Amino acid sequence: MVASDEMAWGSDLMAQALRDLGTDYVFLNPGSSFRGLHDSLANFLGDEKPKMALCTHEMIAVAMAHGYAKATGNTGVAILHNLVGLMNGSMSIFNAFCDQTPVLIIGGSGPADPGQRRFIDWAHSANAQGDLVRPYVKWTDEPATLDGAMDSLLRAARIAQTAPKGPVYVSLDAGLQEQPLETSRTTDANLTRYAPPPPVHPDPAAVERVAARLLAAEAPLIVCGRLGIDRRATLPLVRLVEATGAAYLDDRCIACLPTRHPQNLNGDRKARSEADVILALDVHDLTLATTGYGVGRSHIMGAGPGSAGAHVIDVSLSDWFGNSWSRFGGPTPPRDDQIPADPLVTLEALADAAERLGGDTARIATRRDRLAERHEAVRKRAAETLEKRWSDSPISVERLTHEVFQAVRAEDWRLVVRNHRSWKDGYWAIPGCGHYLGGDGGGGVGYGPGAAVGAALGLKGTGVLPVAILGDGDFMMAPGAIWTAAHLGVPLLMVLMNNRSWGNDELHQREIAHQRGRDASRAHIGQRTHEPDADLATVARGFGAWAAGPVADPEALAPVLREAVERVKEGEVAVVEVVAQLE
Ligand SMILES: Cc1ncc(C[n+]2csc(CCOP(=O)(O)OP(=O)(O)O)c2C)c(N)n1
């Protein structure tokens, strides 16, 4: 019998490689295709670095790795059982791909040797298992030897962290995992030599040109995207916005510039159409950022005026995004200038250049004053709407958004997930990049619970209070994430915006009924989760959370949220179910 702390099996070496790569957690649902690796994690590494985070569904496991990666900047690692686990996890892999998030998916597979297969291994093995997810990962491999597995893990980790980042898939053959090591092995501990490449710097001439163009513009607009999850971006973004006097908008599902900055025009419908120069920073769908999609084909080349009016500058690595399969990212966007370089480094260079060049300072000051008035007008409208809908029952989305912020504003909070369809601008004071971790990326519902718990796990022990605001539909697809949070003692405030409907799609049914002149009062059929009303607080409690609700009385909301925050500060996962309006 070999002592458990002695490296003796193929999977011991694989587990050691995961530790060497800096993996603190692996998110998994178990399966015999990685029972060797599972044993090595439990017995050889003692369930520490990495620690196993047991999940109730593979969709949740990958979403947790996704959220964890966004909260920490490290690669999230999930282990999925052969084909069936991979199938369950595939939608979340797609989300991580679209969200350009580094996630290492380890698959169990095989055994490749037919002589070692049980009946179920035949059914659960594909000749090329990675085919299932190849279109939406950056790389796949199915190494045939142990040396191959070591090289594959290193390569996968590097590719995942190379910008544009994304998920990678490596399946480790069960036979290799269970193979005894014939000679004593070590892993190469000097991992810095395998590090991803440093950021690509911009062409200085292009930086000068773009800064000058922004300064000379009549109505410049800056739109910032994925860069918004990186806290380091706040200061240079503020500097660039102020030096150029540009209007500012967040790209979809992100928050970058401080929301109270007077040039922040989120919520102002005209900001986009008025612009004569648009700088898009790390924006994946340039058409959406520059024109917004309307109904019709006006954004397709030759089909209408599109974004021809504005001079569009693209600062991103989008052309390097390895997307050979889908049209994710929108129609082929027209661009007048581009800087294909690291967005953060370029942003810093642009801020320096704009400050140095200066421009017409009086004109820029006037522009900033005008923007400040419009910024205040958006705030005023938000305050008026809140007042008007203050006592609504079910609780209005505005009041819900407002009350959650009031409950956490004194804490060092992070908004780890929010239901972006019903998010209302104007109620949260977001101090800048990194305070909201952005959306699901690919629009796959079921992301929220796992991503929130994964992010909160990444933030555990930092003193930060993680907050998630989820739709009831999103929650109902993956409520088991709560169990993992309770099991691992993950502090998290999760607010469920329960409109008792797959609201986004109920609205679609209303629209189509109107278009067709049909009865829109039937739009709720096949959409509402009523009769019976699901009691989500009880579900959360059943998974081990502290939970309150359903809260229907608007006056009861603030005290319940305050109590929930106290629970989170004591280290618990607290779920508050709120009965909310659809719009
Ligand atoms: C996996 C998946 N299934 C279905 C959809 C279609 N869809 C988009 S939003 C949505 C409703 C989500 O409901 P909920 O989370 O309650 O949010 P609400 O729209 O009510 O605010 C659905 C079903 C999707 N995007 N992804």
The ligand as a MOL file (V3000), in Angstrom:
LIG
                    3D

  0  0  0     0  0            999 V3000
M  V30 BEGIN CTAB
M  V30 COUNTS 26 27 0 0 0
M  V30 BEGIN ATOM
M  V30 1 C -30.8590 28.8610 -21.4380 0
M  V30 2 C -31.8430 29.8850 -21.8780 0
M  V30 3 N -33.1380 29.5660 -22.0130 0
M  V30 4 C -34.0320 30.4940 -22.4010 0
M  V30 5 C -33.6340 31.7720 -22.6900 0
M  V30 6 C -34.6380 32.8230 -23.1430 0
M  V30 7 N -34.8030 33.8310 -22.0900 0 CHG=1
M  V30 8 C -34.1460 34.9960 -22.0820 0
M  V30 9 S -34.4830 35.9420 -20.7550 0
M  V30 10 C -35.5600 34.7880 -20.1700 0
M  V30 11 C -36.3560 35.0500 -18.9320 0
M  V30 12 C -35.5510 35.0060 -17.6910 0
M  V30 13 O -36.4120 35.1310 -16.6010 0
M  V30 14 P -35.9920 35.7960 -15.2620 0
M  V30 15 O -34.6210 35.3450 -14.8900 0
M  V30 16 O -37.0570 35.5620 -14.2730 0
M  V30 17 O -35.8390 37.3290 -15.6100 0
M  V30 18 P -36.9750 38.3750 -16.0780 0
M  V30 19 O -36.9210 38.4210 -17.5550 0
M  V30 20 O -38.2890 37.9120 -15.5500 0
M  V30 21 O -36.5620 39.6800 -15.4630 0
M  V30 22 C -35.6150 33.6750 -20.9940 0
M  V30 23 C -36.4750 32.4800 -20.7520 0
M  V30 24 C -32.2480 32.0520 -22.5720 0
M  V30 25 N -31.7570 33.2480 -22.8750 0
M  V30 26 N -31.3900 31.1160 -22.1320 0
M  V30 END ATOM
M  V30 BEGIN BOND
M  V30 1 1 1 2
M  V30 2 1 2 3
M  V30 3 2 2 26
M  V30 4 2 3 4
M  V30 5 1 4 5
M  V30 6 1 5 6
M  V30 7 2 5 24
M  V30 8 1 6 7
M  V30 9 2 7 8
M  V30 10 1 7 22
M  V30 11 1 8 9
M  V30 12 1 9 10
M  V30 13 1 10 11
M  V30 14 2 10 22
M  V30 15 1 11 12
M  V30 16 1 12 13
M  V30 17 1 13 14
M  V30 18 2 14 15
M  V30 19 1 14 16
M  V30 20 1 14 17
M  V30 21 1 17 18
M  V30 22 2 18 19
M  V30 23 1 18 20
M  V30 24 1 18 21
M  V30 25 1 22 23
M  V30 26 1 24 25
M  V30 27 1 24 26
M  V30 END BOND
M  V30 END CTAB
M  END
